[in-house]
Amino acid sequence: MYQRIRKPIVISTAILFHLLLIFHLFFSPVLIVAASFNSIINASFFAFVLMFLLSLFFGRAYCSWFCPGCGVQEILSFFIKRKSKNSKALYIKYFIFTIWIGAIITGYILNGINKVDLSYGMSDITLERKIILTLGAIVLIVPLTAIFGKFASCKYICWLVPFLVIGTKIRDYFHLKGLRLKSEKLKCNSCNVCTTKCPMNIDVMENVKNGYMQDTECILCGNCIDHCKQKVIRFSFKK
């Protein structure tokens, strides 16, 4: 049920973002660093802040429902069936995030904030360069997926994920209401379909058995819900 809604949305988002050449404006990890060293608040700044705030209520749902990168991954999943592994490589994205966010903070500390310019870094870029920058994001995703499996770029190198993980952790620490998975383990017949269908290669059945559905790699796509015939798992918006 959820996949009939989610997949068209996230794939459409990917196509529109890339066709309209706005992916680089809102999600560029480079532009915001350049803006910070020029005392400017740009569009990326507000996009990342908004993503963090939304994660307090919706966890990592953005990843599977609206992220253009995930949309590209969904398209690739029609051709690549092998799942990427949940190994120590998962921590690479946190290493990238730490260096990146450190550079941004350093820029604003050294130079301060003088103005807000939402079009910073885009108004003086030629159409050809915008196309190259947009295609660059796709070119980065495709080889990683081909080599390591589905959703590899989301797992290993996405600089946006830590924002959402940190927001989710804060939400759970303060016991705030938010979108999450709930399960009724007594209904589970150990068929393991939920784990098989999870695109992030999470051992969902094990989480059900343990009675703890929180997982930092869970993108709340709803695949486990859709494929569980026993209706063990559901979405919840409670504490």
C-alpha positions in Angstrom: 0.0 0.0 0.0 2.6 2.5 1.0 4.9 1.7 -1.9 2.2 2.6 -4.4 2.3 6.1 -2.9 5.9 6.4 -1.9 7.8 5.2 -5.0 6.0 7.5 -7.5 6.6 10.5 -5.2 10.3 9.9 -4.6 11.0 9.0 -8.2 9.2 12.0 -9.4 11.1 14.2 -7.0 14.4 12.8 -8.4 13.4 13.4 -12.0 12.0 16.9 -11.3 15.0 18.0 -9.2 17.5 16.9 -11.8 15.5 18.2 -14.8 15.0 21.6 -13.1 18.6 21.7 -12.1 17.9 22.7 -8.6 19.4 19.7 -6.8 22.7 21.6 -6.5 21.1 24.7 -5.2 19.4 23.2 -2.2 21.6 20.2 -1.3 25.1 21.2 -2.4 27.7 20.4 0.4 30.1 22.7 -1.4 28.0 25.9 -1.8 27.2 26.2 1.9 30.8 25.9 2.9 31.7 28.6 0.3 28.8 30.7 1.6 30.0 30.4 5.2 33.5 31.7 4.3 31.8 34.6 2.6 29.6 35.5 5.5 26.4 34.5 3.6 23.4 32.4 4.6 22.4 30.6 1.4 19.5 28.4 0.3 21.3 25.2 1.4 21.6 26.5 5.0 17.8 26.8 5.3 17.3 23.4 3.6 19.6 21.6 6.0 18.0 23.3 9.1 14.5 22.4 7.8 15.6 18.8 7.3 16.9 18.7 10.9 13.7 20.2 12.3 11.5 17.8 10.4 13.5 14.8 11.6 12.4 15.7 15.1 8.9 14.6 14.0 9.4 12.3 11.0 12.8 10.7 11.6 14.4 9.6 8.4 11.2 9.5 6.4 12.5 12.2 4.1 15.2 9.8 2.9 12.7 7.3 1.4 9.8 9.6 0.6 11.3 12.8 -0.9 15.1 12.6 -1.3 16.1 12.9 -5.0 19.1 10.7 -4.3 16.8 8.0 -3.0 14.6 8.4 -6.1 17.7 7.6 -8.2 18.3 4.6 -6.0 14.8 3.4 -6.5 15.2 3.6 -10.3 18.5 1.7 -10.1 16.8 -1.0 -7.9 14.8 -2.1 -11.0 18.1 -3.3 -12.4 20.3 -4.0 -9.4 18.8 -6.4 -6.9 21.7 -7.1 -4.6 21.6 -5.3 -1.2 24.5 -3.3 0.2 25.9 -4.6 3.4 25.6 -3.0 6.9 29.3 -3.0 7.7 31.7 -0.5 9.3 31.5 1.4 6.1 28.2 2.9 7.5 30.4 5.2 9.6 32.0 6.8 6.6 29.1 9.2 6.3 29.6 10.4 9.8 33.2 11.1 9.1 32.3 13.1 6.0 29.6 14.9 8.0 32.0 15.8 10.8 34.6 17.4 8.5 31.9 19.1 6.4 29.9 20.6 9.3 33.2 21.6 11.0 34.2 23.5 7.9 30.8 25.3 7.8 31.0 26.3 11.5 34.6 27.4 11.1 33.6 29.6 8.2 30.9 31.4 10.1 33.0 31.7 13.3 35.9 33.3 11.3 33.8 35.6 9.1 30.4 36.0 10.8 27.1 36.5 9.0 26.6 39.6 6.9 23.7 38.8 4.7 21.2 36.3 3.4 21.5 35.4 -0.3 19.3 32.4 -1.4 20.7 32.4 -4.9 24.4 32.5 -3.8 26.6 30.4 -6.0 24.0 29.8 -8.7 23.3 33.1 -10.4 26.7 33.2 -11.9 26.9 29.6 -13.0 26.3 28.7 -16.7 23.7 26.3 -17.7 26.4 23.8 -18.9 28.0 23.9 -15.4 24.6 23.4 -13.7 24.1 20.3 -15.9 27.5 19.0 -15.0 27.0 19.5 -11.3 23.6 17.8 -11.4 24.8 14.9 -13.4 27.7 14.6 -11.1 25.4 13.6 -8.2 24.0 10.8 -10.4 27.4 9.7 -11.5 28.4 9.4 -7.9 25.4 7.3 -7.0 25.4 4.8 -9.9 28.9 3.3 -9.5 28.5 2.8 -5.8 25.2 1.1 -6.3 26.6 -1.1 -9.1 29.6 -2.1 -7.0 28.2 -2.4 -3.4 24.5 -2.9 -3.9 21.2 -1.0 -3.5 21.2 2.2 -1.5 25.0 2.0 -1.0 25.4 5.8 -1.4 22.6 6.5 1.1 24.3 4.2 3.6 27.9 5.1 3.2 28.5 8.6 1.9 25.3 10.7 2.2 26.2 13.9 4.1 22.5 14.6 4.8 21.8 11.4 6.8 23.5 12.5 10.1 21.2 15.5 10.3 18.2 13.2 10.4 19.8 10.6 12.7 20.8 13.3 15.2 17.3 14.8 15.1 15.7 11.3 15.6 18.0 10.6 18.6 17.1 13.9 20.2 13.4 13.2 19.7 13.7 9.8 21.3 15.8 11.1 24.2 13.2 13.6 25.1 10.3 11.1 24.4 8.7 13.4 21.9 5.9 12.3 19.6 7.0 11.4 16.1 6.7 8.9 13.2 8.2 5.5 14.0 7.6 1.8 13.6 5.7 -0.2 16.1 5.3 -3.9 16.3 3.3 -6.6 18.0 5.8 -9.4 18.4 3.2 -12.0 19.6 1.7 -11.9 16.1 5.0 -12.7 14.4 5.4 -16.1 12.9 9.1 -15.7 12.0 8.6 -15.8 8.3 11.4 -13.2 7.9 9.7 -11.5 4.9 10.1 -8.1 6.6 13.8 -8.5 6.7 13.9 -9.8 3.1 12.0 -6.8 1.8 13.9 -4.2 3.8 15.9 -2.1 1.2 18.4 -1.0 3.9 19.2 -4.7 4.8 18.1 -4.3 8.4 17.2 -7.4 10.4 13.7 -6.3 10.9 12.4 -9.6 12.3 15.1 -9.5 15.0 14.0 -6.0 16.0 10.4 -7.3 16.2 11.5 -10.1 18.4 13.4 -7.8 20.6 10.5 -5.4 20.8 12.7 -2.4 19.7 12.1 -1.1 16.2 14.4 1.9 16.3 17.3 1.6 13.9 19.4 4.5 12.7 19.4 3.0 9.2 15.6 2.7 9.0 14.3 5.1 6.4 10.6 4.5 7.3 9.8 3.4 3.7 7.0 1.0 4.9 8.2 -2.0 2.9 8.2 -4.2 6.0 4.6 -3.1 6.7 3.4 -3.7 3.2 4.7 -7.2 3.0 3.9 -8.5 6.5 0.8 -10.7 6.1 0.4 -11.0 9.8 0.1 -7.2 10.2 2.8 -7.2 12.9 4.3 -3.9 12.0 2.6 -0.5 11.6 3.4 3.2 11.6 2.8 5.1 14.7 3.0 8.8 15.6 3.2 8.4 19.4 5.9 8.7 22.1 
